[in-house]
Amino acid sequence: MYKKMDDSGLEALLEAGIEEFSKKGLDRANINTIAKNANYSVGVIYKYYENKDQFFIACVEYSLRLLEEVMMEVFMKEEDTVSCISMILDKLFEESDSHVNYYVMYNEITSQSCSKYAVELARKIEGNTADIYRVLFERAQKNGQLRDDVDPRMCAFYFDSLLMMLQFSNSCEYYKERMKIFCGENILEDNKKSKENFIKFVSGALGLKV
Protein backbone atom coordinates (compact mmCIF):
# COMPACT_ATOMS: atom_id res chain seq x y z
CA MET A 1 0.00 0.00 0.00
CA TYR A 2 1.38 3.39 -1.00
CA LYS A 3 1.23 6.44 1.22
CA LYS A 4 0.17 9.90 0.12
CA MET A 5 2.87 12.48 -0.39
CA ASP A 6 3.47 14.94 2.42
CA ASP A 7 6.18 17.49 3.16
CA SER A 8 8.21 15.07 5.24
CA GLY A 9 8.25 12.51 2.43
CA LEU A 10 9.18 14.87 -0.38
CA GLU A 11 12.89 14.56 0.39
CA ALA A 12 12.74 10.77 0.05
CA LEU A 13 11.02 11.10 -3.31
CA LEU A 14 13.60 13.55 -4.64
CA GLU A 15 16.48 11.42 -3.36
CA ALA A 16 14.97 8.41 -5.12
CA GLY A 17 14.71 10.48 -8.27
CA ILE A 18 18.33 11.62 -8.04
CA GLU A 19 19.46 8.03 -7.59
CA GLU A 20 17.56 6.88 -10.69
CA PHE A 21 18.64 9.83 -12.84
CA SER A 22 22.26 9.40 -11.78
CA LYS A 23 22.20 5.77 -12.91
CA LYS A 24 20.23 6.05 -16.13
CA GLY A 25 20.07 9.68 -17.18
CA LEU A 26 16.93 11.61 -18.01
CA ASP A 27 15.75 9.63 -21.04
CA ARG A 28 16.20 6.11 -19.63
CA ALA A 29 15.13 6.83 -16.05
CA ASN A 30 11.87 5.11 -15.10
CA ILE A 31 9.29 7.05 -13.10
CA ASN A 32 7.73 3.75 -11.95
CA THR A 33 11.04 2.69 -10.43
CA ILE A 34 11.37 6.04 -8.67
CA ALA A 35 7.84 5.78 -7.28
CA LYS A 36 8.43 2.22 -6.06
CA ASN A 37 11.74 3.06 -4.37
CA ALA A 38 10.15 6.05 -2.60
CA ASN A 39 7.02 4.04 -1.71
CA TYR A 40 4.65 6.30 -3.63
CA SER A 41 2.23 5.60 -6.45
CA VAL A 42 3.02 7.06 -9.85
CA GLY A 43 -0.33 8.83 -9.72
CA VAL A 44 0.64 10.73 -6.58
CA ILE A 45 3.88 11.89 -8.20
CA TYR A 46 2.03 13.19 -11.24
CA LYS A 47 -0.24 15.23 -9.00
CA TYR A 48 2.81 17.29 -8.08
CA TYR A 49 4.85 17.13 -11.28
CA GLU A 50 3.45 17.40 -14.79
CA ASN A 51 5.89 14.92 -16.32
CA LYS A 52 9.24 13.20 -15.83
CA ASP A 53 11.16 16.17 -17.21
CA GLN A 54 9.60 18.54 -14.69
CA PHE A 55 10.39 16.11 -11.89
CA PHE A 56 13.98 15.85 -13.12
CA ILE A 57 14.38 19.64 -12.95
CA ALA A 58 12.94 19.56 -9.41
CA CYS A 59 15.55 16.95 -8.41
CA VAL A 60 18.34 19.13 -9.80
CA GLU A 61 17.03 22.20 -7.93
CA TYR A 62 16.74 20.22 -4.69
CA SER A 63 20.32 18.95 -4.88
CA LEU A 64 21.59 22.42 -5.72
CA ARG A 65 19.95 23.98 -2.67
CA LEU A 66 21.72 21.57 -0.35
CA LEU A 67 25.13 22.04 -1.97
CA GLU A 68 24.80 25.82 -2.18
CA GLU A 69 23.98 25.95 1.52
CA VAL A 70 27.25 24.13 2.20
CA MET A 71 29.18 26.56 -0.03
CA MET A 72 27.63 29.65 1.56
CA GLU A 73 28.38 28.32 5.04
CA VAL A 74 32.06 28.03 4.14
CA PHE A 75 32.17 31.37 2.33
CA MET A 76 30.59 33.31 5.20
CA LYS A 77 32.66 31.61 7.87
CA GLU A 78 36.17 32.11 6.51
CA GLU A 79 37.69 35.22 4.88
CA ASP A 80 41.23 33.97 4.30
CA THR A 81 41.25 32.72 0.71
CA VAL A 82 43.47 29.67 1.15
CA SER A 83 41.63 28.65 4.33
CA CYS A 84 38.35 29.03 2.46
CA ILE A 85 39.61 26.81 -0.37
CA SER A 86 40.76 24.28 2.21
CA MET A 87 37.30 24.18 3.79
CA ILE A 88 35.65 23.89 0.37
CA LEU A 89 37.79 20.85 -0.37
CA ASP A 90 36.89 19.28 2.98
CA LYS A 91 33.20 19.73 2.13
CA LEU A 92 33.73 18.36 -1.37
CA PHE A 93 35.22 15.12 -0.05
CA GLU A 94 32.51 14.91 2.61
CA GLU A 95 29.69 15.44 0.09
CA SER A 96 31.28 13.00 -2.36
CA ASP A 97 30.77 10.33 0.29
CA SER A 98 27.32 11.33 1.56
CA HIS A 99 25.76 12.55 -1.72
CA VAL A 100 27.67 10.71 -4.41
CA ASN A 101 24.55 10.48 -6.60
CA TYR A 102 24.40 14.27 -6.85
CA TYR A 103 27.76 14.43 -8.55
CA VAL A 104 27.05 11.43 -10.76
CA MET A 105 23.83 13.14 -11.87
CA TYR A 106 25.76 16.36 -12.62
CA ASN A 107 28.16 14.37 -14.77
CA GLU A 108 25.18 12.94 -16.65
CA ILE A 109 23.78 16.45 -17.12
CA THR A 110 26.97 17.58 -18.85
CA SER A 111 26.53 14.89 -21.51
CA GLN A 112 24.49 15.32 -24.67
CA SER A 113 21.67 13.25 -23.17
CA CYS A 114 20.39 16.43 -21.49
CA SER A 115 21.16 18.79 -24.36
CA LYS A 116 17.57 20.07 -24.59
CA TYR A 117 17.98 21.58 -21.12
CA ALA A 118 21.65 22.55 -21.47
CA VAL A 119 21.16 26.31 -21.21
CA GLU A 120 18.59 26.12 -18.41
CA LEU A 121 20.60 23.66 -16.34
CA ALA A 122 23.89 25.48 -16.84
CA ARG A 123 22.28 28.66 -15.51
CA LYS A 124 20.76 26.83 -12.55
CA ILE A 125 23.85 24.84 -11.64
CA GLU A 126 26.60 27.34 -12.33
CA GLY A 127 24.96 30.72 -11.70
CA ASN A 128 25.28 31.01 -7.93
CA THR A 129 28.58 29.14 -7.85
CA ALA A 130 30.09 31.55 -10.36
CA ASP A 131 29.05 34.50 -8.19
CA ILE A 132 30.39 32.93 -4.98
CA TYR A 133 33.81 32.20 -6.46
CA ARG A 134 34.02 35.57 -8.21
CA VAL A 135 33.42 37.33 -4.91
CA LEU A 136 35.94 35.00 -3.25
CA PHE A 137 38.68 36.17 -5.60
CA GLU A 138 37.56 39.79 -5.55
CA ARG A 139 37.85 39.63 -1.78
CA ALA A 140 41.29 38.07 -2.13
CA GLN A 141 42.41 41.02 -4.27
CA LYS A 142 40.99 43.51 -1.80
CA ASN A 143 42.81 41.77 1.06
CA GLY A 144 46.08 41.75 -0.85
CA GLN A 145 46.16 37.94 -1.19
CA LEU A 146 45.69 37.90 -4.95
CA ARG A 147 47.60 39.90 -7.56
CA ASP A 148 45.72 42.81 -9.13
CA ASP A 149 46.37 41.94 -12.77
CA VAL A 150 44.08 38.90 -12.93
CA ASP A 151 40.35 38.82 -13.64
CA PRO A 152 38.39 37.38 -10.67
CA ARG A 153 35.74 36.00 -13.04
CA MET A 154 38.34 34.06 -15.01
CA CYS A 155 39.90 32.85 -11.75
CA ALA A 156 36.46 31.67 -10.65
CA PHE A 157 36.00 29.76 -13.92
CA TYR A 158 39.36 28.00 -13.78
CA PHE A 159 38.97 27.25 -10.07
CA ASP A 160 35.49 25.78 -10.48
CA SER A 161 36.63 23.71 -13.47
CA LEU A 162 39.32 22.12 -11.30
CA LEU A 163 36.84 21.51 -8.49
CA MET A 164 34.33 19.96 -10.90
CA MET A 165 36.93 17.52 -12.17
CA LEU A 166 37.87 16.63 -8.60
CA GLN A 167 34.18 16.05 -7.79
CA PHE A 168 33.79 13.71 -10.74
CA SER A 169 37.06 11.98 -9.85
CA ASN A 170 35.64 11.08 -6.43
CA SER A 171 32.23 9.92 -7.65
CA CYS A 172 32.17 8.70 -11.29
CA GLU A 173 33.80 5.41 -12.22
CA TYR A 174 35.55 6.62 -15.39
CA TYR A 175 37.04 9.64 -13.65
CA LYS A 176 38.01 7.59 -10.61
CA GLU A 177 40.05 5.32 -12.85
CA ARG A 178 41.48 8.33 -14.68
CA MET A 179 42.64 9.83 -11.40
CA LYS A 180 44.31 6.57 -10.39
CA ILE A 181 46.15 6.44 -13.71
CA PHE A 182 47.51 9.96 -13.22
CA CYS A 183 48.02 10.03 -9.47
CA GLY A 184 48.50 6.44 -8.32
CA GLU A 185 46.27 3.49 -7.44
CA ASN A 186 45.76 4.59 -3.83
CA ILE A 187 44.97 8.26 -4.42
CA LEU A 188 41.24 7.87 -3.75
CA GLU A 189 42.09 6.64 -0.26
CA ASP A 190 44.23 9.69 0.48
CA ASN A 191 42.08 12.82 0.51
CA LYS A 192 44.74 14.64 2.52
CA LYS A 193 47.26 14.25 -0.30
CA SER A 194 44.70 15.35 -2.91
CA LYS A 195 43.78 18.39 -0.84
CA GLU A 196 47.36 19.47 -0.10
CA ASN A 197 48.43 19.22 -3.74
CA PHE A 198 45.29 20.95 -4.99
CA ILE A 199 45.96 23.92 -2.70
CA LYS A 200 49.62 24.06 -3.73
CA PHE A 201 48.69 24.00 -7.42
CA VAL A 202 45.96 26.66 -7.16
CA SER A 203 48.01 28.88 -4.87
CA GLY A 204 50.97 28.73 -7.22
CA ALA A 205 48.91 29.25 -10.37
CA LEU A 206 47.07 32.26 -8.96
CA GLY A 207 49.94 33.66 -6.94
CA LEU A 208 47.89 33.47 -3.75
CA LYS A 209 49.73 34.54 -0.63
CA VAL A 210 49.47 31.76 1.94
N, C-alpha and C positions, 0 to 999 in steps of 0.2 A: 504494500500500500504506500502510495506516495503522499508526502506532506505538501501543504500549500507553501508558497514562498512567503517569507517574512524578512524583515530587515536583518535579523541575526543569521539567516541562512544565505543571504545574498553573497557573502564572501566565499562560502563553500562552492556556490555555483560558479562564480567567476574563476576561482582557483581550478575547478574542474575544467572549465573552458580553456584556461591558459595551458593546462597540462595537455589537453587534446590538440590544441593549435600548435604547441611546441613540437609535438611528435609528428603531426601530419600536415601542418600548414592550413591555410584558409580553405582551399578548394577541397582537400581530401578529408578534412575534419568532419566528424559525424555528430550532429546535434543530438541524436538518440543516445549515443555513447556518453556524451556530456551529461545529459539528463539522468541517465542511469547511475553514473558515478556520483552525482550530487544528490541522488535520491529524490528527484523531481520528475514530474511528467513533462513530456515535450509540450503539451498544451499549456501548462503553467508558464513555461519559459516564453512561449510565443505571446502570452498576454503582456509581457514586459518588453519584449524585443520583437520588432517586426519581422526580422529574418536573421539568418546566420551571420550575414555580413555586419549587421548592426550590433549583434551580440559580440562579434569579434572586436569591433571598435571599442565596445564597452570594456572588454577584457584588457585591451591595451591601455585605456585610460585609467583603469583601476590599478594596474601594475605601475604605471607612471607616477601616480599619486604617492604610492608607498616609497618608491625610490627617490622621488624629489624631496619628500619629507626628510629622508636620510641625508641627502645632499645639503639641504638648507640648515639642518641641525649642525653639520660640520662647519659650514660656511659662517654661520652666525657665532659659533663658539670660539673659533680660532682665527686670529688676524695674521699671524706669521705665515707667509706663503708656503714655505717648505713644510712646516708643521701641519698646515691645512692639507697639503698634498698627501702627507703621511697618513692623516686620518681618513682621507678619501680612499686610499688604498686599503686600509684596514677594513673599511666598510665594504669595499668591493669584494674582498676575499670572504668576508662574513656573508654577504648577500649571495655570492656564488654558491655557497653551501646551502643556505636556507631557502633561496628562491631561484634555484638553477633553471627552472622552466621559464622564468621571465627572460633570461638572457638567451636561451635557446629559441624562444619565440621571436625575440628581436632579430636574431640571426636569420630566421625564416623570413621576417618582414623585409630584410634587405635584399632578398632574392627576387627574381622576376615573378614569382608566384603571387606576389601582392602588388604588382605593378599598377593595377587600377587605382590603388589607394596610396601610391608612392608619395605624391605631393602632400596629401592630407596627413599621412602618418609621419613623414619627415618633420612637418611643422609641429605636430603634437609631441613627438619624441625628443626632437632636438632643440625646440624653441627655448624652453626655460633653461635647459642645460647650457646652451650657448650664452645666455645672459649671465648665468651664475659664473661661468669660467671667465667671461670677458671682464666682469667686475672684479674677480679674483686677481687678474693680471693688471687691471687698472689700479687697484689698491696696492699691488706690489710696486708699481712705478711710483705712486704717491709716497710710499714708505721708503723709497730708495733701495728696494730689494731687486728691482728689475730695471735694466737699462732703458733709457728714454727713446732709443731709436728703433724700437720694435712696436708693431701694431698689436695691441691686446686682443683684438678680434682674431687675428691670424694665430696668435699664441694659443687662444682658446680652441681653435679648430685643430691645430696640431696636437695639443694636449689631449683633447677628447678622442681624437683618432687613435692615439696610443692606448688610452684607457679602454676604448671599445675593443681593440684587439686583445687586450689583456683579459677583459670580461669573457670574450668568446673562447680564449685559450684556457679558461678555467671552467667552461661549461659545455662546449660543443666538441664532439669527438674528433672531428677533423682537425680543429685548431689545437686541441690537446696534444694530438700526435705531432702536429707541426712544431709546437713549443718544445716537445721532448727532443725532436730532431735537432733543433737549433741550440737548445740550452742544456740538454742532458736528460737521461731517462727519469731521474728522480726530482726534476724541477717542480713538478706539481705537488710534491710533498714538502716543499721548502718555500713557503710564502715569504718568510723573512728575507731570503736571498733575492727573490723576485722584487720585493718591495725596495730593498736597499739599492739594487742596481737600477731600478726604475727611477728612483729619486736622484741618483748620481747622474744618470743619462739626461733627465729633464733639466736638472740644475745646471749641468754643463752646457747643454744646448741653448738654454735661455739666458745663461749668465746670471742665474739667481744667486744672491748672496745668502749663504747658509748661516 
